[in-house]
Amino acid sequence: MTDGSQARQRRNRPTPRMGRGPDKEHAEPLRTAPARPDSVQDAPARLAHRNLLRSWDFLIGLALLVAVYASVSDPLRIGPRWLVPALMLGIMFALVLALRAGRHPEARWLTLVMTGVATLAVEGSMAGLVSRLIDGNVYAPYLLRDAALLWIVNVLVFALWYWELDGGGPRTRHSQGYVPTDLAFPQIALGRKYSSNWTPRFIDYLFVAFTASAAFSPTDTSILSVRAKLLLMIQAIGSIVILAIVAARAINILS
């Protein structure tokens, strides 16, 4: 074999590829992580939706607020006797529909509107009660009855404020975990052993509002934010007006 033919054979011989992977046409396609199904991605939102629908204590609190304020004497209500109860009942009905439909931002705004209306109503009724007391145009048993009803409404109204403001609202607490922003419950102070899977319910905020009205300060919960302190002061002022002034005047009338 001549030198020229040997050179041609060497040129035609395939050159080995050192340190290289397989050809592109034989390369395996890149494997990517499978996308998470929508059911997995929406799991926190679905869980929050179920928990809100199971918040029976919150719904009972709304119903009690409407029923108790509707029982206050007509001269102490704001506007016509049917105005505020009908307005709160309509907002409550729209709120329940929004919760069932999963429209939680709208449900939160409806709750805040209803709480604002109830706050103005109860503060106006307290002013009317004090005005009638100063004028002397009041009957002692009715005074005691209306004072007790307004005290209960005051507790329910501020429980709703704490429920909607603390931790970003109920939906945020249930979907992202509870991070206190306005109130620090004892479970938070006791550490992760007690607070890791714990989320406050409406009854916890109702207890805070009850102790604030009864003792003029929370008993076992720390106040963290400025807005919570302002709400607590307004609530305590209303409670002082009802318990210290109105009740004392009613006892003097009775005696």
C-alpha positions as CSV (number, residue, x, y, z in Angstrom):
1,M,0.0,0.0,0.0
2,T,1.4,3.3,-1.0
3,D,2.0,6.2,1.3
4,G,-0.8,8.2,-0.4
5,S,-3.5,5.5,0.2
6,Q,-2.4,5.2,3.8
7,A,-2.8,8.9,4.3
8,R,-6.3,8.9,2.7
9,Q,-7.4,6.0,5.1
10,R,-6.2,7.9,8.1
11,R,-8.1,11.0,7.0
12,N,-11.3,9.0,6.5
13,R,-11.0,7.1,9.8
14,P,-13.3,8.6,12.5
15,T,-11.5,10.7,15.1
16,P,-12.2,9.6,18.7
17,R,-13.8,12.3,20.9
18,M,-12.1,12.6,24.2
19,G,-14.0,13.8,27.2
20,R,-17.2,14.7,25.2
21,G,-20.7,13.5,25.8
22,P,-22.9,11.8,23.2
23,D,-23.9,13.5,20.0
24,K,-26.6,16.0,20.1
25,E,-28.9,13.9,18.1
26,H,-28.5,11.0,20.6
27,A,-28.5,13.2,23.7
28,E,-31.3,12.6,26.2
29,P,-33.7,15.5,26.7
30,L,-33.3,17.6,29.8
31,R,-35.6,16.6,32.6
32,T,-37.4,19.4,34.4
33,A,-39.3,19.1,37.6
34,P,-43.0,18.5,37.0
35,A,-45.2,21.5,37.6
36,R,-47.2,21.5,40.8
37,P,-50.8,20.8,40.2
38,D,-53.3,23.6,40.9
39,S,-54.7,21.6,43.8
40,V,-51.4,21.6,45.5
41,Q,-50.7,25.3,44.8
42,D,-54.1,26.3,46.0
43,A,-54.0,24.1,49.2
44,P,-53.4,27.0,51.6
45,A,-56.1,29.1,50.0
46,R,-58.6,26.2,50.1
47,L,-57.7,25.5,53.8
48,A,-58.2,29.1,54.7
49,H,-61.6,29.1,52.9
50,R,-62.7,26.0,54.8
51,N,-61.6,27.5,58.1
52,L,-63.4,30.7,57.5
53,L,-66.6,28.9,56.6
54,R,-66.2,26.9,59.9
55,S,-65.8,30.2,61.9
56,W,-69.2,29.7,63.6
57,D,-68.3,31.9,66.5
58,F,-67.6,34.8,64.1
59,L,-71.0,34.4,62.4
60,I,-72.7,34.1,65.8
61,G,-71.0,37.3,66.9
62,L,-72.3,39.1,63.9
63,A,-75.9,37.8,64.5
64,L,-75.7,38.8,68.1
65,L,-74.5,42.3,67.2
66,V,-77.5,42.9,65.0
67,A,-80.0,41.3,67.4
68,V,-78.7,43.1,70.6
69,Y,-78.6,46.5,68.9
70,A,-82.1,46.0,67.5
71,S,-83.3,45.5,71.2
72,V,-82.1,49.0,72.3
73,S,-84.9,51.5,73.0
74,D,-86.0,53.4,69.9
75,P,-85.1,56.9,71.2
76,L,-81.5,55.8,71.6
77,R,-81.0,54.5,68.0
78,I,-79.5,56.6,65.2
79,G,-82.2,57.6,62.6
80,P,-85.4,55.5,62.1
81,R,-85.7,52.5,64.4
82,W,-85.2,50.1,61.4
83,L,-82.3,51.9,59.7
84,V,-79.2,50.6,61.5
85,P,-80.4,47.0,62.1
86,A,-81.6,46.7,58.5
87,L,-78.3,48.1,57.2
88,M,-76.2,45.7,59.3
89,L,-78.4,42.8,58.4
90,G,-78.0,43.5,54.7
91,I,-74.2,43.8,55.0
92,M,-74.1,40.6,57.0
93,F,-76.1,38.7,54.3
94,A,-73.7,40.0,51.6
95,L,-70.8,39.0,53.8
96,V,-72.0,35.4,54.1
97,L,-72.5,35.2,50.4
98,A,-69.0,36.5,49.7
99,L,-67.5,34.0,52.1
100,R,-69.3,31.1,50.5
101,A,-68.2,32.2,47.1
102,G,-64.6,32.5,48.2
103,R,-64.4,36.3,47.7
104,H,-62.4,36.9,50.8
105,P,-61.1,40.5,50.0
106,E,-64.7,41.6,49.5
107,A,-65.8,39.8,52.6
108,R,-63.2,41.6,54.7
109,W,-64.2,45.0,53.4
110,L,-67.8,44.2,54.2
111,T,-66.9,43.2,57.7
112,L,-65.0,46.4,58.2
113,V,-67.9,48.5,56.8
114,M,-70.3,46.7,59.1
115,T,-68.0,47.2,62.1
116,G,-67.6,50.9,61.3
117,V,-71.4,51.3,61.0
118,A,-71.9,49.5,64.3
119,T,-69.2,51.6,66.0
120,L,-70.9,54.9,65.0
121,A,-74.2,53.5,66.0
122,V,-73.1,52.4,69.5
123,E,-71.2,55.6,70.2
124,G,-74.2,57.7,69.1
125,S,-76.5,55.6,71.3
126,M,-74.2,56.1,74.3
127,A,-74.3,59.9,73.7
128,G,-78.1,59.7,73.5
129,L,-78.2,57.8,76.7
130,V,-76.0,60.3,78.6
131,S,-78.1,63.2,77.2
132,R,-81.3,61.7,78.4
133,L,-79.7,61.0,81.7
134,I,-78.7,64.6,82.1
135,D,-82.2,65.8,81.1
136,G,-83.7,63.5,83.7
137,N,-86.1,62.1,81.1
138,V,-85.3,58.5,81.9
139,Y,-86.9,55.6,83.7
140,A,-84.4,53.6,85.9
141,P,-85.3,50.0,84.7
142,Y,-85.1,51.1,81.1
143,L,-81.8,52.9,81.8
144,L,-80.3,49.7,83.2
145,R,-81.6,47.6,80.4
146,D,-80.3,49.9,77.6
147,A,-76.9,50.3,79.5
148,A,-76.5,46.6,79.6
149,L,-77.4,46.2,75.9
150,L,-75.0,48.9,74.8
151,W,-72.2,47.4,76.9
152,I,-72.7,44.1,75.1
153,V,-72.7,45.8,71.7
154,N,-69.6,47.7,72.6
155,V,-67.8,44.4,73.4
156,L,-68.9,42.7,70.2
157,V,-68.0,45.7,68.0
158,F,-64.4,45.9,69.3
159,A,-64.0,42.1,69.1
160,L,-64.7,42.5,65.4
161,W,-62.1,45.2,65.1
162,Y,-59.5,43.1,66.7
163,W,-60.5,40.0,64.6
164,E,-60.2,41.9,61.3
165,L,-57.0,43.9,62.1
166,D,-54.7,41.5,63.9
167,G,-52.3,39.4,61.8
168,G,-53.6,40.8,58.5
169,G,-57.1,39.5,59.0
170,P,-58.6,36.0,59.3
171,R,-57.8,34.9,55.8
172,T,-54.1,35.8,56.1
173,R,-53.9,34.1,59.5
174,H,-55.4,30.9,58.2
175,S,-53.5,30.7,54.9
176,Q,-50.0,32.0,55.9
177,G,-49.9,31.3,59.6
178,Y,-50.4,33.6,62.5
179,V,-47.9,36.4,62.9
180,P,-49.1,38.9,65.6
181,T,-49.2,42.5,64.5
182,D,-51.6,44.1,67.1
183,L,-52.1,41.6,69.9
184,A,-49.8,39.0,71.4
185,F,-51.7,36.1,72.9
186,P,-50.2,34.0,75.7
187,Q,-49.6,31.1,73.2
188,I,-47.1,33.4,71.4
189,A,-45.2,34.1,74.6
190,L,-45.0,30.4,75.5
191,G,-43.0,29.6,72.4
192,R,-43.3,27.4,69.3
193,K,-44.4,24.4,71.3
194,Y,-47.8,26.1,71.8
195,S,-47.9,28.5,68.9
196,S,-46.6,26.6,65.9
197,N,-50.0,25.3,64.7
198,W,-52.2,27.7,66.7
199,T,-54.3,30.4,65.1
200,P,-56.6,32.6,67.2
201,R,-60.4,32.3,66.7
202,F,-63.0,35.0,67.1
203,I,-63.7,33.8,70.7
204,D,-60.1,34.7,71.6
205,Y,-60.6,38.3,70.4
206,L,-64.0,38.4,72.1
207,F,-62.3,37.5,75.3
208,V,-59.8,40.3,74.9
209,A,-62.7,42.8,74.2
210,F,-64.7,41.5,77.2
211,T,-61.8,41.8,79.6
212,A,-61.0,45.3,78.2
213,S,-64.6,46.4,79.0
214,A,-64.8,44.7,82.3
215,A,-61.4,45.5,83.7
216,F,-60.6,48.5,81.5
217,S,-57.5,46.6,80.3
218,P,-56.6,43.2,78.7
219,T,-55.7,40.6,81.3
220,D,-53.4,38.1,79.5
221,T,-52.8,39.7,76.1
222,S,-50.2,42.2,75.2
223,I,-51.0,45.2,73.0
224,L,-48.4,45.7,70.2
225,S,-49.6,48.4,67.8
226,V,-50.6,52.0,68.1
227,R,-54.0,51.3,66.4
228,A,-54.8,48.6,68.9
229,K,-54.0,50.9,71.8
230,L,-56.3,53.6,70.3
231,L,-59.1,51.0,69.9
232,L,-58.6,49.8,73.4
233,M,-58.8,53.3,74.8
234,I,-62.0,54.1,72.9
235,Q,-63.5,50.8,74.1
236,A,-62.5,51.5,77.7
237,I,-64.0,55.1,77.5
238,G,-67.4,53.7,76.4
239,S,-67.3,51.1,79.1
240,I,-66.5,53.7,81.7
241,V,-69.4,55.9,80.5
242,I,-71.8,53.0,80.8
243,L,-70.7,51.3,84.0
244,A,-69.4,54.3,86.1
245,I,-71.8,57.1,85.1
246,V,-75.0,55.5,83.8
247,A,-75.2,52.6,86.3
248,A,-74.4,54.9,89.2
249,R,-77.2,57.3,88.2
250,A,-79.6,54.5,87.8
251,I,-78.9,53.2,91.3
252,N,-79.5,56.7,92.7
253,I,-82.8,56.9,90.9
254,L,-83.8,53.5,92.3
255,S,-82.9,54.5,95.8
